[in-house]
Amino acid sequence: MQQRMKELNCVDVTPPDSPVTDDHTKTKRFLAKPDNNTKPLLDFMAFDGSNEFSSPNGSQDRRTYKNKYNDSVDSVSSAVQDSDQDLTIKSKGSVVRWHSFQKTKNRPNALAGQTVGSLTVGQLLVLRKFALLKLTAIMEWYCPTHRTGWNWELPKFMRKTKMPDPKDKTVFGVPLIANVQKYGSALPPFVQSAFRWPEDNALDHVGLFRKPGVKSQIQRLKQLAEADPEDVKFENHQAYDVADIMKQYFRVLPEALLTNELSESFVAIFQHVPVYLQKEAVHYTVLLLPDEHREALFALLDFLFRVSSRSNVNQMSASNLAVCLAPSLFHLGNTGSCPATSHNRSSSLSPRRNHHQSSTASAATIGLPDSKQLGQNKAAHDCLLFLIKHYRQLFAMSDEIMSQCHFSYMDESIPISLVELGAEMGHDWRGYLNVCTSMLLKEAKDKNRGWMAVGSFENVDISYKKVGDGHPLRLWRVCTEVEAPPAEVLARILWERHVWDADLVSARVVAKMDARADLYQYAVAAMAPHPDKDYCVVRSWRTDLNRGGCAVVETSVEHPDAKQPAAGSVRGIVLASRYLIEPCGSGRPRVLHLSRVDTK
């Protein structure tokens, strides 16, 4: 047990006091923080020294709850420890680092009020552990006995990656993670356009999302989306058709938007958790959502909030919208060993669609929900209503939460200044980039050693590998051949980003460092309403490699001449971005790109 505790920061996992709790039962249990005896290179979290459970006033207190809460803490601690196994660094000599960060740490309240999308991957990983501990404590404390069979594990931050196979589908029935891999966003362009069009043209339509569209027009829209999801026009369709197609999109997702696993948790919060704790519990559950589901949920809630803000005209309040959309977003039906399907998701919440009751139901009640289903339906409605009304607070970080998290410099990932780059290696920034170029050539020479192949997409080979330098991000590698000489490919990478990056918002050279190095700043758009990403990197390139090859290396730095990100934007972090362009004998150069970028 003590070894498990050493994997965690100090987190108060005591469920909040009930209004009727006696003073003598208010003993708090804390997870102790182990000694700071790890090497600086292996520093993943900030620790101090204490192996005893402490009371709030700092005195040693070995009293613990003799109930189901103890078991929940033990099981969660084990889950957190297991989740860290992928990130454990095995010391085998020197470790090559693919990053360079400031060693000074931010104050926790410096991030208070910012959205989840502005956090680094390290911070989000710590917050997910914290959320799992706190949520499990709350749920084990307040949920009835028959609902405490928790079999949670900490969501894998770096899940095993494999390319989804949506077969012949392009938009409908395609997993959200497949959209991220194909478009770089959780929602396909068709759905993003479907959000924008009603916002510009139809927010005043009475009964939007409640009144049905024309079935033939909805089917026509679906066919257009499957044929070309990036170029669908809505001008010839009614607003009700567009609203219906959006409901259908979320209803047929292979994994419910609120996920098959966490849907039950969202509902249980509004069935059993006291009202004064519901916001806190929902916030923790949102943090546990997979990235792509959380990003898509934020976009949907932002849109629904805008619709409800015109309820005086369209008569669609947040409550009315929750009634219409809850059946498409939750997975409740058969929450056992049965796989998730869009059918049981839509039918489980809609009395009019529920024609498949259990064999014990009498003929008189077939098609009508039982009391358990009615309770779930109401809780799902209340949950979605709460999400719509409070989505901005739920996706923001509070002072209270941030003050309980202890981030290491690796978690915060603050880029080092240009003048300090390479100092740890005894170099200046030129020496650091030269070392990066040498590592790039070595990586290309080693070929497939240590790389896990993901697959091939449009003649581009994709693979990744874990890097044992203390940072959770994987190093990604893509490789393809292009029909252009190496010098032309190099120029396209350096000076013509607008040609190949469709999301580019702006780009400029901040400073020319020498004949083959500069300081470069650029911004790329994110899926609305998420903030745009701004990057400031130092770049160096070479054109004197063997057989006329070229190389580019770049990494994020801080520089006084770089502009601050525009209002509403966040600063992304390029840990490593490296290109190698080599002639391969067929008259077509082979382009290798290594990338390790925290897009936030």
Secondary structure, DSSP 4 states (H G I P E B T S, - for coil): -HHHHTTS---B-PPPPPTT--GGG----B-----S-S-GGG--B------S-B-TTS-B------SHHHHHHHHHHHHHHHHTGGGPPP--S----S--B-SS---GGGSTT-BGGGS-HHHHHHHHHHHHHHHHHHHHHHS-GGG---------SSPPP-----TT-SSTT--HHHHHHHHSSSS-HHHHHHHHHHHHHTTTSTTTTTS---HHHHHHHHHHHHH-TTS---TTS-HHHHHHHHHHHHHT-SS-TT-TTTHHHHHHHHHHS-HHHHHHHHHHHHHHS-HHHHHHHHHHHHHHHHHHTTHHHH---HHHHHHHHHHHH---TT-SSSPP-HHHHHHTT-TTT-----TTS-GGGTTS--HHHHHHHHHHHHHHHHHHHHHHHHTB--HHHHHT--B-HHHHTPBPBGGGTTGGGT--HHHHHHHHHHHHHHHHHHTTTT-EEEEEETTEEEEEE---SS--PPEEEEEEE-SS-HHHHHHHHHH-HHHH-TTEEEEEEEEEEETTEEEEEEEE--STTSPPEEEEEEEEEE--SGGG-EEEEEEE-B-TTSPPPPTT-EE-EEEEEEEEEEE-SSSSEEEEEEEEEE--
